[in-house]
């Protein structure tokens, strides 16, 4: 076994394949926050709402801002309100 095979568990050809693949194809482990115009230091707000529809996320942001509470607290309040109505 070569040194690379020992370290990686892959053959030289496999290492070359993946090296070439990731050199040509950008890997982004999550959403590109810069493309979403998120300023550094504000990612925690965006990541919390990342999976929601844009309209829903904006509603939560605006309501939290008006109420001067965190996004998490706003979400909790909205869900608790919904739970109260159902009982």
WOBEL-V250944 format. One record per helix or strand of 2 or more residues. SS is the DSSP state (h for helix, s for strand). FROM is the first residue (numbers start at 0). TO is the last residue. If there is no record, write none. Layout:
SS FROM TO
SS FROM TO
This chain:
h 2 7
h 11 23
h 42 48
h 53 66
h 70 85
